[in-house]
Amino acid sequence: MAVSKRVGLLVTCLVDLVRPSVGFAAARLLEDAGCAVAVPSQTCCGQPAFNAGDRRTARRIAEQVIAVFEPFDYVVVPSGSCAGQVRLHYPEIFQGDPAWQPRADAVADKTFELTQFLVDVCGVTGVASRFSGRATYHDSCSSLRELGVRLQPRKLLASVEGLDLIELADTDVCCGFGGTFCVKYPEISDRMVGKKATAVTATGADLLLAGDLGCLLNIAGKLSRDGSGVTVRHVAEVLAGAVDAPAIGTAPPAVPTPTEAKP
């Protein structure tokens, strides 16, 4: 009997705090691919501190992540930016440290973005889900440039019954989120996401998908402010058929108070 791949799911801060449904969808996809999935106790990957130049804090967080995820065969992340942090920047943080660099390198080597892992490691060629509608896909900077993730999500989405995938113009152009970039340079960020929202609307798609929740929150916010009817979801939710939760940036249905409820 084949031994299941032991996968540690690095959920990410945004998924944990803002969109837990993405984490559950990722776990379902991994289990469907034959993996044994665990979600160990975790916090942040340290990317905000690293990007802000606070290497001391970034290192302290990275040490925690490495220690927690070392026992697993693979580390899988439903976010290209967080996966890129572990895979590319952890070795940089510990470069030259004889005690920690081998450990950082080992964890980095077995860390993958979700769709990258499903296609390139597990050999998944399709999913058994259905979503009726027209969708377009945004390539996040980290997924595309740091990890080379482009064809993998499209390959999986092509197998979703009823889904018509329309390519987005300038899909590889940044949406303006960039983590702390949107906080430091809000006016520039707003112009960038404005161009992205215009491109999304121009496709005629009903749904925008991506693999990074930061990008999705940013674009969903702009689409909402513009009064667009395009809905926004993480690619894992559609691939797993987990679309019961309201779309990103959409308020859940109001629950009537006792005085509003009908007798």
C-alpha positions in Angstrom: 0.0 0.0 0.0 1.4 3.4 -1.0 2.2 5.7 1.9 0.3 9.0 1.9 2.3 12.2 1.5 2.4 13.8 4.9 1.5 17.5 4.3 1.7 20.3 6.7 -0.8 23.0 5.6 0.6 26.5 6.2 -2.7 28.3 6.3 -1.4 31.9 6.3 -2.6 34.8 8.5 -5.0 36.2 6.0 -6.8 32.9 5.4 -7.0 32.2 9.1 -8.3 35.6 10.1 -10.3 36.7 7.0 -11.2 33.7 4.9 -11.0 30.4 6.7 -13.0 28.7 3.9 -9.9 28.8 1.8 -8.0 26.7 4.3 -10.8 24.1 4.4 -10.9 24.1 0.6 -7.1 23.6 0.4 -7.3 20.7 2.9 -10.1 19.1 0.9 -8.1 19.3 -2.3 -5.0 17.8 -0.7 -7.0 15.0 0.9 -8.6 14.2 -2.5 -5.1 14.0 -4.0 -4.3 11.3 -1.4 -2.4 13.3 1.1 -2.5 13.1 4.9 -3.1 16.7 5.9 -2.3 18.3 9.3 -2.6 21.9 10.3 0.0 22.4 13.1 -0.1 25.4 15.4 1.2 28.4 13.5 1.1 32.2 13.3 2.8 34.3 10.5 5.4 33.3 8.0 7.3 36.5 8.8 6.9 38.1 5.4 5.6 41.6 6.6 8.6 41.9 8.9 11.0 40.7 6.3 9.7 43.1 3.7 9.9 46.0 6.2 13.5 45.3 6.9 13.0 43.9 10.4 15.2 40.9 9.9 15.4 40.1 13.6 11.7 39.6 13.9 11.5 37.8 10.5 14.2 35.4 11.7 12.5 34.7 15.0 9.2 33.9 13.2 11.0 31.8 10.6 12.6 29.7 13.4 9.2 28.9 14.7 7.8 28.0 11.3 10.8 25.8 10.5 10.6 23.9 13.8 6.8 23.3 13.4 6.9 22.1 9.8 10.2 20.1 9.8 8.4 16.8 10.5 6.3 16.8 7.4 7.1 15.5 3.9 5.8 18.7 2.3 4.7 22.2 3.3 1.8 23.4 1.2 0.5 27.0 1.1 -2.6 28.5 -0.5 -0.7 31.6 -1.2 2.2 32.3 -3.6 3.6 35.1 -1.5 3.9 33.1 1.7 5.2 30.1 -0.1 7.8 32.3 -1.8 8.8 33.7 1.6 9.5 30.2 2.9 11.0 28.7 -0.2 13.2 31.6 -1.3 13.7 34.0 1.6 14.2 31.6 4.6 17.5 30.4 3.1 18.5 34.0 2.7 17.6 34.9 6.3 19.8 32.0 7.6 22.6 32.2 5.1 25.9 31.2 6.7 24.4 30.0 9.9 25.7 26.4 10.4 22.9 25.5 12.8 19.9 27.0 11.0 20.7 27.2 7.3 20.5 23.4 6.6 17.2 23.4 8.4 15.9 26.4 6.5 17.1 24.9 3.2 15.3 21.6 3.9 12.0 23.2 4.7 12.3 25.5 1.7 12.9 22.7 -0.7 9.7 20.9 0.3 7.5 24.0 0.3 5.0 24.6 -2.5 2.1 26.8 -3.5 -1.2 24.8 -3.5 -1.9 24.4 -7.2 1.8 23.9 -7.9 1.9 21.0 -5.4 -1.3 19.4 -6.8 -0.1 19.4 -10.4 3.7 19.1 -10.2 4.0 16.9 -7.2 0.8 14.9 -6.9 0.2 14.7 -10.6 -3.4 15.9 -10.4 -4.9 16.6 -13.8 -8.4 17.6 -12.9 -10.9 18.1 -10.1 -14.5 16.8 -9.7 -16.2 20.1 -9.1 -18.7 22.3 -10.9 -19.2 26.0 -11.2 -21.4 27.6 -13.8 -20.2 30.9 -15.0 -17.5 32.9 -16.7 -14.3 33.5 -14.7 -10.9 35.3 -15.2 -7.7 34.7 -13.4 -5.2 37.1 -11.9 -1.5 36.0 -11.6 0.0 37.3 -8.3 3.5 38.6 -8.5 5.0 36.2 -6.1 3.3 33.1 -7.6 4.4 34.0 -11.1 7.8 35.5 -10.6 9.1 33.7 -7.5 7.6 30.3 -8.0 6.8 30.1 -11.7 3.1 29.3 -11.1 1.0 30.1 -14.1 -0.2 27.0 -16.0 -1.0 24.9 -12.9 -4.1 26.8 -11.7 -5.4 27.1 -15.3 -4.9 23.4 -15.9 -7.0 22.6 -12.8 -9.7 25.2 -13.6 -10.0 23.8 -17.1 -11.5 20.6 -15.5 -14.2 22.4 -13.5 -17.5 21.5 -15.2 -19.4 24.5 -16.4 -16.6 27.1 -15.9 -15.6 29.2 -18.9 -12.2 30.7 -18.2 -11.4 34.0 -19.9 -7.8 35.3 -20.0 -7.3 38.7 -18.3 -5.4 41.4 -20.2 -2.1 42.2 -18.4 -2.7 39.4 -16.0 0.9 39.5 -14.9 0.8 43.1 -13.9 0.7 43.8 -10.1 -2.7 44.7 -8.6 -1.0 47.2 -6.2 -1.4 45.3 -3.0 2.2 44.3 -2.3 1.7 43.8 1.4 3.0 46.9 3.1 3.3 48.6 -0.3 -0.4 49.5 -0.3 0.0 51.0 3.2 3.2 53.0 2.4 2.0 54.2 -1.0 -1.8 54.2 -1.0 -2.3 56.6 -3.9 0.0 54.6 -6.2 -1.6 51.4 -5.0 -5.1 52.7 -5.7 -4.2 53.7 -9.3 -2.7 50.2 -9.9 -5.7 48.3 -8.5 -7.9 50.7 -10.5 -6.3 49.5 -13.7 -6.6 45.9 -12.6 -10.3 46.3 -11.8 -10.9 47.9 -15.2 -9.2 45.0 -16.9 -11.3 42.5 -14.9 -14.5 44.2 -15.9 -13.5 44.4 -19.5 -13.3 40.5 -19.7 -17.1 40.3 -19.2 -16.4 37.6 -16.5 -18.7 37.1 -13.6 -16.0 35.9 -11.3 -12.3 36.8 -10.5 -10.0 34.1 -9.2 -6.5 34.2 -7.9 -4.2 32.2 -5.5 -3.3 35.0 -3.1 -5.8 36.3 -0.7 -4.0 39.7 -0.4 -4.5 40.4 -4.1 -8.1 39.2 -3.9 -9.0 41.4 -1.0 -7.4 44.4 -2.7 -9.1 43.9 -6.1 -12.5 42.9 -4.5 -12.4 46.2 -2.5 -11.8 48.2 -5.6 -14.5 46.4 -7.6 -17.0 46.9 -4.8 -16.2 50.6 -4.6 -16.6 50.9 -8.3 -20.0 49.3 -8.1 -19.0 46.3 -10.2 -21.0 43.1 -10.1 -18.0 40.8 -10.5 -17.6 38.5 -7.6 -14.2 37.4 -6.2 -13.0 34.0 -4.8 -9.8 32.1 -4.1 -9.1 29.5 -6.7 -9.1 26.8 -4.1 -12.7 27.4 -3.3 -13.9 26.8 -6.8 -11.6 23.8 -7.4 -12.9 22.2 -4.2 -16.5 23.1 -4.9 -16.6 25.1 -1.7 -18.6 28.1 -2.8 -21.2 28.2 0.0 -19.5 31.1 1.7 -20.3 34.6 0.4 -17.8 35.9 -2.2 -14.8 37.9 -0.9 -15.9 41.4 0.0 -19.6 40.4 0.1 -21.4 40.8 3.3 -23.1 37.6 4.6 -26.9 37.5 4.7 -28.3 39.6 7.5 -29.7 37.7 10.4 -33.0 39.2 11.5 -33.2 40.3 15.1 -36.0 38.9 17.3 -38.1 42.1 16.8 -37.6 41.8 13.0 -38.5 38.1 12.8 -42.0 37.2 11.8 -44.1 35.5 14.5 
